Amino acid sequence: MPSHISALALVVPDYDAGLAFYVGKLGFRLCEDIDQGHKRWVTVEPSGGGTRLLLARAEGPGQIAAIGNQAGGRVFLFLQTDDFGRDHAAMLAAGVTFEEAPRHEPYGTVAVWRDPFGNRWDLLELSRAD
């Protein structure tokens, strides 16, 4: 049976705060925003498509404590680009906080950044195979 990961849940303090950052600052596309009464089904995806993020509003102490720490402090998500310099500059201009200067690894160019909720990401341009 063919399958793929269609979305990952990302716990945020508030739907609108998540949308303001991911759609408003990063330029992700809003895919769905469906009011379900007590919660919303909100998905976004990067401009190039791919796996969507389900913005999940934290409910209760356990989920609130998980905001920004869903991977125990490790980089949690990887935003792949075809032009690292372009996207790094655009993200800096949008106020994104990078933890480090871009570095070159055998697999590509990478820099760790955080969203305003504390989630650690890699901005990544993979090396091209010859």
N, CA, C and O atoms as a printed pandas DataFrame, in Angstrom:
     atom_number atom_name residue_name chain_id  residue_number  x_coord  y_coord  z_coord
0              1         N          MET        A               1    0.845   -1.170    0.000
1              2        CA          MET        A               1    0.000    0.000    0.000
2              3         C          MET        A               1    0.897    1.242    0.000
3              4         O          MET        A               1    1.649    1.442    0.954
4              5         N          PRO        A               2    0.841    2.082   -1.041
5              6        CA          PRO        A               2    1.640    3.319   -1.056
6              7         C          PRO        A               2    1.139    4.299    0.005
7              8         O          PRO        A               2   -0.065    4.450    0.211
8              9         N          SER        A               3    2.075    4.952    0.662
9             10        CA          SER        A               3    1.691    5.931    1.676
10            11         C          SER        A               3    2.769    6.995    1.775
11            12         O          SER        A               3    3.876    6.822    1.266
12            13         N          HIS        A               4    2.439    8.092    2.430
13            14        CA          HIS        A               4    3.403    9.160    2.680
14            15         C          HIS        A               4    2.946    9.951    3.902
15            16         O          HIS        A               4    1.782    9.885    4.299
16            17         N          ILE        A               5    3.864   10.689    4.485
17            18        CA          ILE        A               5    3.514   11.546    5.616
18            19         C          ILE        A               5    2.921   12.821    5.045
19            20         O          ILE        A               5    3.607   13.573    4.353
20            21         N          SER        A               6    1.665   13.063    5.329
21            22        CA          SER        A               6    0.984   14.223    4.754
22            23         C          SER        A               6    1.096   15.453    5.624
23            24         O          SER        A               6    1.074   16.573    5.112
24            25         N          ALA        A               7    1.217   15.271    6.943
25            26        CA          ALA        A               7    1.296   16.417    7.847
26            27         C          ALA        A               7    1.967   16.012    9.150
27            28         O          ALA        A               7    1.979   14.841    9.531
28            29         N          LEU        A               8    2.523   17.009    9.819
29            30        CA          LEU        A               8    3.068   16.854   11.160
30            31         C          LEU        A               8    2.381   17.873   12.050
31            32         O          LEU        A               8    2.213   19.028   11.661
32            33         N          ALA        A               9    1.984   17.452   13.240
33            34        CA          ALA        A               9    1.367   18.383   14.180
34            35         C          ALA        A               9    2.457   19.209   14.848
35            36         O          ALA        A               9    3.452   18.666   15.328
36            37         N          LEU        A              10    2.267   20.510   14.877
37            38        CA          LEU        A              10    3.181   21.431   15.526
38            39         C          LEU        A              10    2.388   22.188   16.582
39            40         O          LEU        A              10    1.502   22.979   16.262
40            41         N          VAL        A              11    2.718   21.935   17.843
41            42        CA          VAL        A              11    1.976   22.561   18.937
42            43         C          VAL        A              11    2.393   24.026   19.045
43            44         O          VAL        A              11    3.575   24.347   19.167
44            45         N          VAL        A              12    1.397   24.900   18.998
45            46        CA          VAL        A              12    1.608   26.347   19.084
46            47         C          VAL        A              12    0.710   26.903   20.192
47            48         O          VAL        A              12   -0.272   26.260   20.564
48            49         N          PRO        A              13    1.029   28.078   20.719
49            50        CA          PRO        A              13    0.196   28.625   21.788
50            51         C          PRO        A              13   -1.168   29.104   21.304
51            52         O          PRO        A              13   -2.121   29.167   22.081
52            53         N          ASP        A              14   -1.259   29.444   20.003
53            54        CA          ASP        A              14   -2.483   30.024   19.466
54            55         C          ASP        A              14   -2.463   29.866   17.947
55            56         O          ASP        A              14   -1.416   30.039   17.322
56            57         N          TYR        A              15   -3.593   29.544   17.353
57            58        CA          TYR        A              15   -3.665   29.371   15.900
58            59         C          TYR        A              15   -3.211   30.627   15.166
59            60         O          TYR        A              15   -2.402   30.558   14.240
60            61         N          ASP        A              16   -3.739   31.776   15.588
61            62        CA          ASP        A              16   -3.451   33.010   14.864
62            63         C          ASP        A              16   -1.986   33.410   14.984
63            64         O          ASP        A              16   -1.431   33.975   14.042
64            65         N          ALA        A              17   -1.351   33.134   16.110
65            66        CA          ALA        A              17    0.080   33.400   16.246
66            67         C          ALA        A              17    0.870   32.509   15.289
67            68         O          ALA        A              17    1.831   32.962   14.668
68            69         N          GLY        A              18    0.469   31.255   15.172
69            70        CA          GLY        A              18    1.117   30.344   14.226
70            71         C          GLY        A              18    0.952   30.818   12.790
71            72         O          GLY        A              18    1.907   30.807   12.013
72            73         N          LEU        A              19   -0.258   31.234   12.439
73            74        CA          LEU        A              19   -0.498   31.731   11.090
74            75         C          LEU        A              19    0.271   33.014   10.818
75            76         O          LEU        A              19    0.809   33.197    9.726
76            77         N          ALA        A              20    0.326   33.905   11.804
77            78        CA          ALA        A              20    1.038   35.169   11.612
78            79         C          ALA        A              20    2.507   34.913   11.280
79            80         O          ALA        A              20    3.089   35.615   10.453
80            81         N          PHE        A              21    3.101   33.914   11.919
81            82        CA          PHE        A              21    4.500   33.629   11.641
82            83         C          PHE        A              21    4.670   32.844   10.344
83            84         O          PHE        A              21    5.366   33.287    9.430
84            85         N          TYR        A              22    4.033   31.675   10.268
85            86        CA          TYR        A              22    4.297   30.794    9.132
86            87         C          TYR        A              22    3.765   31.342    7.808
87            88         O          TYR        A              22    4.433   31.227    6.781
88            89         N          VAL        A              23    2.595   31.924    7.822
89            90        CA          VAL        A              23    2.034   32.485    6.595
90            91         C          VAL        A              23    2.491   33.933    6.414
91            92         O          VAL        A              23    2.973   34.309    5.346
92            93         N          GLY        A              24    2.336   34.741    7.466
93            94        CA          GLY        A              24    2.633   36.157    7.367
94            95         C          GLY        A              24    4.102   36.488    7.182
95            96         O          GLY        A              24    4.443   37.356    6.378
96            97         N          LYS        A              25    4.981   35.809    7.915
97            98        CA          LYS        A              25    6.415   36.131    7.841
98            99         C          LYS        A              25    7.189   35.221    6.893
99           100         O          LYS        A              25    8.037   35.693    6.136
100          101         N          LEU        A              26    6.904   33.914    6.929
101          102        CA          LEU        A              26    7.677   32.984    6.107
102          103         C          LEU        A              26    7.092   32.752    4.721
103          104         O          LEU        A              26    7.769   32.212    3.846
104          105         N          GLY        A              27    5.856   33.150    4.515
105          106        CA          GLY        A              27    5.253   32.971    3.198
106          107         C          GLY        A              27    4.729   31.576    2.922
107          108         O          GLY        A              27    4.513   31.213    1.766
108          109         N          PHE        A              28    4.521   30.781    3.981
109          110        CA          PHE        A              28    3.880   29.483    3.781
110          111         C          PHE        A              28    2.463   29.721    3.256
111          112         O          PHE        A              28    1.886   30.792    3.447
112          113         N          ARG        A              29    1.923   28.717    2.602
113          114        CA          ARG        A              29    0.566   28.805    2.067
114          115         C          ARG        A              29   -0.406   28.226    3.092
115          116         O          ARG        A              29   -0.185   27.145    3.637
116          117         N          LEU        A              30   -1.484   28.965    3.344
117          118        CA          LEU        A              30   -2.564   28.440    4.182
118          119         C          LEU        A              30   -3.349   27.443    3.348
119          120         O          LEU        A              30   -3.909   27.805    2.313
120          121         N          CYS        A              31   -3.395   26.208    3.780
121          122        CA          CYS        A              31   -4.099   25.148    3.042
122          123         C          CYS        A              31   -5.528   24.983    3.539
123          124         O          CYS        A              31   -6.469   24.910    2.748
124          125         N          GLU        A              32   -5.681   24.927    4.866
125          126        CA          GLU        A              32   -7.005   24.726    5.465
126          127         C          GLU        A              32   -7.087   25.483    6.777
127          128         O          GLU        A              32   -6.116   25.563    7.529
128          129         N          ASP        A              33   -8.249   26.030    7.036
129          130        CA          ASP        A              33   -8.548   26.633    8.335
130          131         C          ASP        A              33  -10.030   26.380    8.586
131          132         O          ASP        A              33  -10.886   27.177    8.202
132          133         N          ILE        A              34  -10.310   25.270    9.228
133          134        CA          ILE        A              34  -11.686   24.807    9.407
134          135         C          ILE        A              34  -12.058   24.898   10.881
135          136         O          ILE        A              34  -11.447   24.250   11.731
136          137         N          ASP        A              35  -13.052   25.699   11.165
137          138        CA          ASP        A              35  -13.540   25.859   12.543
138          139         C          ASP        A              35  -14.310   24.608   12.936
139          140         O          ASP        A              35  -15.251   24.218   12.245
140          141         N          GLN        A              36  -13.923   23.976   14.033
141          142        CA          GLN        A              36  -14.587   22.773   14.525
142          143         C          GLN        A              36  -15.277   23.035   15.859
143          144         O          GLN        A              36  -15.558   22.104   16.615
144          145         N          GLY        A              37  -15.546   24.299   16.141
145          146        CA          GLY        A              37  -16.178   24.637   17.407
146          147         C          GLY        A              37  -15.155   24.885   18.490
147          148         O          GLY        A              37  -14.753   26.028   18.711
148          149         N          HIS        A              38  -14.725   23.833   19.171
149          150        CA          HIS        A              38  -13.762   23.986   20.266
150          151         C          HIS        A              38  -12.318   24.061   19.787
151          152         O          HIS        A              38  -11.432   24.416   20.564
152          153         N          LYS        A              39  -12.064   23.734   18.521
153          154        CA          LYS        A              39  -10.721   23.834   17.949
154          155         C          LYS        A              39  -10.833   24.055   16.445
155          156         O          LYS        A              39  -11.923   24.020   15.874
156          157         N          ARG        A              40   -9.686   24.283   15.819
157          158        CA          ARG        A              40   -9.635   24.483   14.371
158          159         C          ARG        A              40   -8.679   23.469   13.750
159          160         O          ARG        A              40   -7.723   23.023   14.385
160          161         N          TRP        A              41   -8.954   23.118   12.507
161          162        CA          TRP        A              41   -8.057   22.292   11.712
162          163         C          TRP        A              41   -7.322   23.264   10.788
163          164         O          TRP        A              41   -7.875   23.730    9.792
164          165         N          VAL        A              42   -6.051   23.565   11.140
165          166        CA          VAL        A              42   -5.285   24.573   10.413
166          167         C          VAL        A              42   -4.025   23.918    9.860
167          168         O          VAL        A              42   -3.178   23.444   10.616
168          169         N          THR        A              43   -3.909   23.896    8.526
169          170        CA          THR        A              43   -2.704   23.356    7.911
170          171         C          THR        A              43   -2.062   24.412    7.018
171          172         O          THR        A              43   -2.731   25.210    6.361
172          173         N          VAL        A              44   -0.727   24.377    7.027
173          174        CA          VAL        A              44    0.065   25.268    6.187
174          175         C          VAL        A              44    1.152   24.429    5.520
175          176         O          VAL        A              44    1.503   23.349    5.995
176          177         N          GLU        A              45    1.677   24.948    4.406
177          178        CA          GLU        A              45    2.785   24.261    3.755
178          179         C          GLU        A              45    3.737   25.287    3.158
179          180         O          GLU        A              45    3.322   26.393    2.811
180          181         N          PRO        A              46    5.019   24.927    3.036
181          182        CA          PRO        A              46    5.977   25.835    2.418
182          183         C          PRO        A              46    5.565   26.166    0.984
183          184         O          PRO        A              46    4.779   25.441    0.374
184          185         N          SER        A              47    6.097   27.253    0.458
185          186        CA          SER        A              47    5.708   27.700   -0.880
186          187         C          SER        A              47    5.972   26.652   -1.955
187          188         O          SER        A              47    5.290   26.635   -2.980
188          189         N          GLY        A              48    6.955   25.775   -1.735
189          190        CA          GLY        A              48    7.258   24.735   -2.709
190          191         C          GLY        A              48    6.465   23.457   -2.520
191          192         O          GLY        A              48    6.687   22.479   -3.233
192          193         N          GLY        A              49    5.540   23.452   -1.568
193          194        CA          GLY        A              49    4.737   22.260   -1.313
194          195         C          GLY        A              49    5.437   21.315   -0.352
195          196         O          GLY        A              49    6.401   21.682    0.320
196          197         N          GLY        A              50    4.938   20.107   -0.303
197          198        CA          GLY        A              50    5.529   19.095    0.566
198          199         C          GLY        A              50    4.642   18.796    1.757
199          200         O          GLY        A              50    3.443   19.075    1.749
200          201         N          THR        A              51    5.248   18.230    2.773
201          202        CA          THR        A              51    4.525   17.863    3.981
202          203         C          THR        A              51    3.970   19.115    4.652
203          204         O          THR        A              51    4.669   20.118    4.796
204          205         N          ARG        A              52    2.732   19.046    5.049
205          206        CA          ARG        A              52    2.079   20.176    5.701
206          207         C          ARG        A              52    2.329   20.151    7.203
207          208         O          ARG        A              52    2.610   19.107    7.790
208          209         N          LEU        A              53    2.218   21.326    7.805
209          210        CA          LEU        A              53    2.198   21.436    9.258
210          211         C          LEU        A              53    0.765   21.628    9.696
211          212         O          LEU        A              53    0.057   22.483    9.164
212          213         N          LEU        A              54    0.333   20.841   10.660
213          214        CA          LEU        A              54   -0.955   21.037   11.307
214          215         C          LEU        A              54   -0.672   21.873   12.543
215          216         O          LEU        A              54   -0.057   21.390   13.494
216          217         N          LEU        A              55   -1.116   23.121   12.535
217          218        CA          LEU        A              55   -0.919   23.983   13.699
218          219         C          LEU        A              55   -1.931   23.577   14.752
219          220         O          LEU        A              55   -3.135   23.747   14.561
220          221         N          ALA        A              56   -1.451   23.047   15.853
221          222        CA          ALA        A              56   -2.295   22.516   16.915
222          223         C          ALA        A              56   -2.182   23.392   18.148
223          224         O          ALA        A              56   -1.115   23.479   18.757
224          225         N          ARG        A              57   -3.272   24.039   18.517
225          226        CA          ARG        A              57   -3.261   24.899   19.709
226          227         C          ARG        A              57   -3.111   24.040   20.958
227          228         O          ARG        A              57   -3.842   23.072   21.167
228          229         N          ALA        A              58   -2.146   24.422   21.773
229          230        CA          ALA        A              58   -1.889   23.684   23.012
230          231         C          ALA        A              58   -3.086   23.782   23.945
231          232         O          ALA        A              58   -3.672   24.850   24.124
232          233         N          GLU        A              59   -3.433   22.644   24.535
233          234        CA          GLU        A              59   -4.513   22.583   25.525
234          235         C          GLU        A              59   -3.995   21.803   26.723
235          236         O          GLU        A              59   -3.591   20.647   26.593
236          237         N          GLY        A              60   -4.007   22.426   27.867
237          238        CA          GLY        A              60   -3.584   21.759   29.102
238          239         C          GLY        A              60   -2.098   21.919   29.358
239          240         O          GLY        A              60   -1.327   22.237   28.453
240          241         N          PRO        A              61   -1.709   21.693   30.605
241          242        CA          PRO        A              61   -0.320   21.915   31.020
242          243         C          PRO        A              61    0.710   21.100   30.237
243          244         O          PRO        A              61    1.779   21.621   29.917
244          245         N          GLY        A              62    0.421   19.855   29.925
245          246        CA          GLY        A              62    1.375   19.013   29.209
246          247         C          GLY        A              62    1.670   19.532   27.815
247          248         O          GLY        A              62    2.827   19.586   27.398
248          249         N          GLN        A              63    0.622   19.916   27.091
249          250        CA          GLN        A              63    0.823   20.436   25.747
250          251         C          GLN        A              63    1.462   21.816   25.782
251          252         O          GLN        A              63    2.304   22.131   24.942
252          253         N          ILE        A              64    1.073   22.636   26.740
253          254        CA          ILE        A              64    1.694   23.956   26.866
254          255         C          ILE        A              64    3.187   23.804   27.129
255          256         O          ILE        A              64    3.991   24.556   26.577
256          257         N          ALA        A              65    3.568   22.840   27.965
257          258        CA          ALA        A              65    4.978   22.602   28.266
258          259         C          ALA        A              65    5.743   22.101   27.040
259          260         O          ALA        A              65    6.957   22.289   26.958
260          261         N          ALA        A              66    5.058   21.470   26.091
261          262        CA          ALA        A              66    5.711   20.923   24.898
262          263         C          ALA        A              66    5.953   21.964   23.811
263          264         O          ALA        A              66    6.688   21.694   22.861
264          265         N          ILE        A              67    5.356   23.138   23.926
265          266        CA          ILE        A              67    5.546   24.162   22.897
266          267         C          ILE        A              67    7.034   24.457   22.777
267          268         O          ILE        A              67    7.692   24.796   23.761
268          269         N          GLY        A              68    7.551   24.326   21.579
269          270        CA          GLY        A              68    8.960   24.610   21.319
270          271         C          GLY        A              68    9.918   23.522   21.734
271          272         O          GLY        A              68   11.129   23.680   21.576
272          273         N          ASN        A              69    9.412   22.420   22.260
273          274        CA          ASN        A              69   10.290   21.356   22.742
274          275         C          ASN        A              69    9.786   19.980   22.325
275          276         O          ASN        A              69    9.976   19.002   23.048
276          277         N          GLN        A              70    9.160   19.902   21.187
277          278        CA          GLN        A              70    8.592   18.637   20.743
278          279         C          GLN        A              70    9.651   17.590   20.413
279          280         O          GLN        A              70    9.356   16.396   20.363
280          281         N          ALA        A              71   10.888   18.043   20.187
281          282        CA          ALA        A              71   11.959   17.096   19.868
282          283         C          ALA        A              71   13.026   17.082   20.959
283          284         O          ALA        A              71   14.168   16.693   20.713
284          285         N          GLY        A              72   12.652   17.506   22.156
285          286        CA          GLY        A              72   13.582   17.456   23.279
286          287         C          GLY        A              72   14.798   18.354   23.121
287          288         O          GLY        A              72   15.866   18.050   23.651
288          289         N          GLY        A              73   14.647   19.454   22.400
289          290        CA          GLY        A              73   15.739   20.397   22.224
290          291         C          GLY        A              73   16.538   20.218   20.945
291          292         O          GLY        A              73   17.367   21.066   20.613
292          293         N          ARG        A              74   16.307   19.144   20.233
293          294        CA          ARG        A              74   17.000   18.915   18.958
294          295         C          ARG        A              74   16.309   19.685   17.848
295          296         O          ARG        A              74   15.182   20.153   18.008
296          297         N          VAL        A              75   17.005   19.814   16.710
297          298        CA          VAL        A              75   16.341   20.335   15.526
298          299         C          VAL        A              75   15.198   19.392   15.215
299          300         O          VAL        A              75   15.367   18.173   15.184
300          301         N          PHE        A              76   14.023   19.977   14.984
301          302        CA          PHE        A              76   12.806   19.189   14.812
302          303         C          PHE        A              76   12.364   19.114   13.358
303          304         O          PHE        A              76   11.895   18.073   12.900
304          305         N          LEU        A              77   12.513   20.214   12.636
305          306        CA          LEU        A              77   11.998   20.276   11.276
306          307         C          LEU        A              77   13.075   20.813   10.339
307          308         O          LEU        A              77   13.982   21.529   10.762
308          309         N          PHE        A              78   12.961   20.458    9.063
309          310        CA          PHE        A              78   13.974   20.804    8.067
310          311         C          PHE        A              78   13.277   21.474    6.886
311          312         O          PHE        A              78   12.455   20.864    6.203
312          313         N          LEU        A              79   13.622   22.739    6.663
313          314        CA          LEU        A              79   13.050   23.496    5.554
314          315         C          LEU        A              79   14.083   23.506    4.439
315          316         O          LEU        A              79   15.097   24.199    4.526
316          317         N          GLN        A              80   13.820   22.732    3.389
317          318        CA          GLN        A              80   14.760   22.603    2.282
318          319         C          GLN        A              80   14.482   23.678    1.242
319          320         O          GLN        A              80   13.328   23.966    0.926
320          321         N          THR        A              81   15.547   24.267    0.714
321          322        CA          THR        A              81   15.454   25.321   -0.277
322          323         C          THR        A              81   16.326   24.993   -1.479
323          324         O          THR        A              81   17.245   24.179   -1.387
324          325         N          ASP        A              82   16.036   25.627   -2.598
325          326        CA          ASP        A              82   16.894   25.485   -3.775
326          327         C          ASP        A              82   17.856   26.670   -3.895
327          328         O          ASP        A              82   18.687   26.705   -4.803
328          329         N          ASP        A              83   17.743   27.645   -2.976
329          330        CA          ASP        A              83   18.622   28.823   -2.987
330          331         C          ASP        A              83   18.794   29.308   -1.548
331          332         O          ASP        A              83   18.030   30.140   -1.059
332          333         N          PHE        A              84   19.810   28.769   -0.888
333          334        CA          PHE        A              84   20.026   29.076    0.515
334          335         C          PHE        A              84   20.208   30.568    0.746
335          336         O          PHE        A              84   19.585   31.134    1.644
336          337         N          GLY        A              85   21.047   31.208   -0.047
337          338        CA          GLY        A              85   21.329   32.629    0.128
338          339         C          GLY        A              85   20.082   33.490    0.038
339          340         O          GLY        A              85   19.882   34.388    0.854
340          341         N          ARG        A              86   19.258   33.222   -0.937
341          342        CA          ARG        A              86   18.013   33.975   -1.117
342          343         C          ARG        A              86   17.109   33.820    0.097
343          344         O          ARG        A              86   16.624   34.810    0.645
344          345         N          ASP        A              87   16.882   32.575    0.517
345          346        CA          ASP        A              87   15.930   32.337    1.593
346          347         C          ASP        A              87   16.493   32.744    2.954
347          348         O          ASP        A              87   15.743   33.207    3.815
348          349         N          HIS        A              88   17.776   32.582    3.158
349          350        CA          HIS        A              88   18.399   33.024    4.406
350          351         C          HIS        A              88   18.241   34.537    4.544
351          352         O          HIS        A              88   17.861   35.029    5.606
352          353         N          ALA        A              89   18.532   35.275    3.468
353          354        CA          ALA        A              89   18.395   36.738    3.500
354          355         C          ALA        A              89   16.940   37.153    3.740
355          356         O          ALA        A              89   16.681   38.072    4.517
356          357         N          ALA        A              90   16.003   36.492    3.086
357          358        CA          ALA        A              90   14.578   36.825    3.261
358          359         C          ALA        A              90   14.123   36.538    4.688
359          360         O          ALA        A              90   13.352   37.309    5.261
360          361         N          MET        A              91   14.589   35.446    5.257
361          362        CA          MET        A              91   14.205   35.104    6.620
362          363         C          MET        A              91   14.791   36.093    7.622
363          364         O          MET        A              91   14.112   36.495    8.568
364          365         N          LEU        A              92   16.050   36.489    7.420
365          366        CA          LEU        A              92   16.645   37.501    8.283
366          367         C          LEU        A              92   15.861   38.804    8.199
367          368         O          LEU        A              92   15.601   39.442    9.219
368          369         N          ALA        A              93   15.484   39.202    6.981
369          370        CA          ALA        A              93   14.718   40.437    6.787
370          371         C          ALA        A              93   13.350   40.355    7.462
371          372         O          ALA        A              93   12.802   41.376    7.878
372          373         N          ALA        A              94   12.794   39.141    7.572
373          374        CA          ALA        A              94   11.493   38.936    8.219
374          375         C          ALA        A              94   11.613   38.832    9.737
375          376         O          ALA        A              94   10.607   38.689   10.432
376          377         N          GLY        A              95   12.840   38.904   10.251
377          378        CA          GLY        A              95   13.037   38.864   11.691
378          379         C          GLY        A              95   13.251   37.491   12.285
379          380         O          GLY        A              95   13.176   37.328   13.503
380          381         N          VAL        A              96   13.517   36.495   11.448
381          382        CA          VAL        A              96   13.759   35.139   11.948
382          383         C          VAL        A              96   15.101   35.115   12.681
383          384         O          VAL        A              96   16.079   35.714   12.233
384          385         N          THR        A              97   15.128   34.413   13.815
385          386        CA          THR        A              97   16.334   34.304   14.629
386          387         C          THR        A              97   17.122   33.058   14.247
387          388         O          THR        A              97   16.645   31.934   14.405
388          389         N          PHE        A              98   18.329   33.272   13.744
389          390        CA          PHE        A              98   19.230   32.164   13.448
390          391         C          PHE        A              98   20.165   31.974   14.628
391          392         O          PHE        A              98   20.629   32.949   15.218
392          393         N          GLU        A              99   20.445   30.724   14.975
393          394        CA          GLU        A              99   21.343   30.404   16.082
394          395         C          GLU        A              99   22.795   30.419   15.663
395          396         O          GLU        A              99   23.687   30.436   16.512
396          397         N          GLU        A             100   23.043   30.413   14.369
397          398        CA          GLU        A             100   24.405   30.285   13.868
398          399         C          GLU        A             100   24.504   30.885   12.478
399          400         O          GLU        A             100   23.499   31.118   11.806
400          401         N          ALA        A             101   25.737   31.130   12.064
401          402        CA          ALA        A             101   25.985   31.536   10.684
402          403         C          ALA        A             101   25.832   30.302    9.789
403          404         O          ALA        A             101   25.997   29.176   10.257
404          405         N          PRO        A             102   25.522   30.504    8.527
405          406        CA          PRO        A             102   25.448   29.354    7.615
406          407         C          PRO        A             102   26.764   28.584    7.623
407          408         O          PRO        A             102   27.847   29.163    7.709
408          409         N          ARG        A             103   26.639   27.275    7.531
409          410        CA          ARG        A             103   27.833   26.436    7.477
410          411         C          ARG        A             103   27.690   25.428    6.340
411          412         O          ARG        A             103   26.587   25.075    5.921
412          413         N          HIS        A             104   28.833   24.985    5.865
413          414        CA          HIS        A             104   28.846   24.025    4.758
414          415         C          HIS        A             104   29.214   22.656    5.298
415          416         O          HIS        A             104   30.259   22.474    5.922
416          417         N          GLU        A             105   28.346   21.711    5.048
417          418        CA          GLU        A             105   28.543   20.323    5.448
418          419         C          GLU        A             105   28.647   19.471    4.190
419          420         O          GLU        A             105   28.307   19.947    3.107
420          421         N          PRO        A             106   29.101   18.237    4.298
421          422        CA          PRO        A             106   29.192   17.382    3.107
422          423         C          PRO        A             106   27.855   17.221    2.374
423          424         O          PRO        A             106   27.840   17.011    1.161
424          425         N          TYR        A             107   26.749   17.316    3.087
425          426        CA          TYR        A             107   25.430   17.144    2.478
426          427         C          TYR        A             107   24.828   18.443    1.964
427          428         O          TYR        A             107   23.846   18.408    1.223
428          429         N          GLY        A             108   25.404   19.612    2.345
429          430        CA          GLY        A             108   24.859   20.868    1.849
430          431         C          GLY        A             108   25.139   22.041    2.764
431          432         O          GLY        A             108   25.952   21.950    3.684
432          433         N          THR        A             109   24.454   23.149    2.501
433          434        CA          THR        A             109   24.566   24.364    3.306
434          435         C          THR        A             109   23.407   24.385    4.280
435          436         O          THR        A             109   22.270   24.089    3.912
436          437         N          VAL        A             110   23.699   24.742    5.541
437          438        CA          VAL        A             110   22.686   24.638    6.587
438          439         C          VAL        A             110   22.904   25.721    7.632
439          440         O          VAL        A             110   24.029   26.165    7.859
440          441         N          ALA        A             111   21.817   26.140    8.265
441          442        CA          ALA        A             111   21.867   27.010    9.438
442          443         C          ALA        A             111   20.639   26.709   10.285
443          444         O          ALA        A             111   19.538   26.523    9.767
444          445         N          VAL        A             112   20.848   26.666   11.606
445          446        CA          VAL        A             112   19.762   26.395   12.546
446          447         C          VAL        A             112   19.063   27.709   12.897
447          448         O          VAL        A             112   19.717   28.719   13.160
448          449         N          TRP        A             113   17.734   27.684   12.899
449          450        CA          TRP        A             113   16.932   28.840   13.287
450          451         C          TRP        A             113   15.802   28.379   14.189
451          452         O          TRP        A             113   15.504   27.188   14.279
452          453         N          ARG        A             114   15.179   29.341   14.856
453          454        CA          ARG        A             114   14.043   29.048   15.734
454          455         C          ARG        A             114   12.833   29.838   15.295
455          456         O          ARG        A             114   12.936   30.989   14.871
456          457         N          ASP        A             115   11.681   29.195   15.407
457          458        CA          ASP        A             115   10.445   29.956   15.212
458          459         C          ASP        A             115   10.163   30.702   16.522
459          460         O          ASP        A             115   10.851   30.463   17.514
460          461         N          PRO        A             116    9.173   31.594   16.548
461          462        CA          PRO        A             116    8.952   32.373   17.774
462          463         C          PRO        A             116    8.450   31.544   18.953
463          464         O          PRO        A             116    8.339   32.055   20.067
464          465         N          PHE        A             117    8.149   30.275   18.715
465          466        CA          PHE        A             117    7.641   29.400   19.775
466          467         C          PHE        A             117    8.745   28.534   20.365
467          468         O          PHE        A             117    8.511   27.797   21.324
468          469         N          GLY        A             118    9.957   28.618   19.794
469          470        CA          GLY        A             118   11.099   27.884   20.311
470          471         C          GLY        A             118   11.474   26.644   19.535
471          472         O          GLY        A             118   12.469   26.001   19.867
472          473         N          ASN        A             119   10.711   26.280   18.507
473          474        CA          ASN        A             119   11.045   25.098   17.716
474          475         C          ASN        A             119   12.301   25.351   16.895
475          476         O          ASN        A             119   12.431   26.380   16.231
476          477         N          ARG        A             120   13.219   24.400   16.952
477          478        CA          ARG        A             120   14.465   24.505   16.197
478          479         C          ARG        A             120   14.282   23.856   14.834
479          480         O          ARG        A             120   13.755   22.750   14.716
480          481         N          TRP        A             121   14.726   24.564   13.819
481          482        CA          TRP        A             121   14.643   24.145   12.422
482          483         C          TRP        A             121   16.027   24.213   11.789
483          484         O          TRP        A             121   16.906   24.923   12.277
484          485         N          ASP        A             122   16.216   23.475   10.704
485          486        CA          ASP        A             122   17.338   23.690    9.803
486          487         C          ASP        A             122   16.801   24.331    8.530
487          488         O          ASP        A             122   15.800   23.871    7.982
488          489         N          LEU        A             123   17.457   25.388    8.055
489          490        CA          LEU        A             123   17.289   25.840    6.675
490          491         C          LEU        A             123   18.389   25.110    5.924
491          492         O          LEU        A             123   19.555   25.181    6.311
492          493         N          LEU        A             124   18.034   24.412    4.860
493          494        CA          LEU        A             124   18.941   23.461    4.237
494          495         C          LEU        A             124   18.869   23.520    2.717
495          496         O          LEU        A             124   17.792   23.423    2.127
496          497         N          GLU        A             125   20.030   23.681    2.094
497          498        CA          GLU        A             125   20.140   23.480    0.653
498          499         C          GLU        A             125   21.072   22.298    0.454
499          500         O          GLU        A             125   22.257   22.375    0.779
500          501         N          LEU        A             126   20.542   21.208   -0.077
501          502        CA          LEU        A             126   21.347   20.005   -0.269
502          503         C          LEU        A             126   22.355   20.222   -1.384
503          504         O          LEU        A             126   22.089   20.946   -2.344
504          505         N          SER        A             127   23.526   19.582   -1.250
505          506        CA          SER        A             127   24.533   19.606   -2.316
506          507         C          SER        A             127   23.997   18.862   -3.503
507          508         O          SER        A             127   23.240   17.899   -3.377
508          509         N          ARG        A             128   24.397   19.319   -4.636
509          510        CA          ARG        A             128   23.961   18.635   -5.872
510          511         C          ARG        A             128   24.930   17.523   -6.203
511          512         O          ARG        A             128   26.146   17.704   -6.143
512          513         N          ALA        A             129   24.388   16.378   -6.551
513          514        CA          ALA        A             129   25.234   15.257   -6.964
514          515         C          ALA        A             129   25.704   15.490   -8.383
515          516         O          ALA        A             129   24.930   15.899   -9.249
516          517         N          ASP        A             130   26.970   15.226   -8.612
517          518        CA          ASP        A             130   27.520   15.412   -9.966
518          519         C          ASP        A             130   27.170   14.274  -10.875
519          520         O          ASP        A             130   27.555   14.276  -12.044
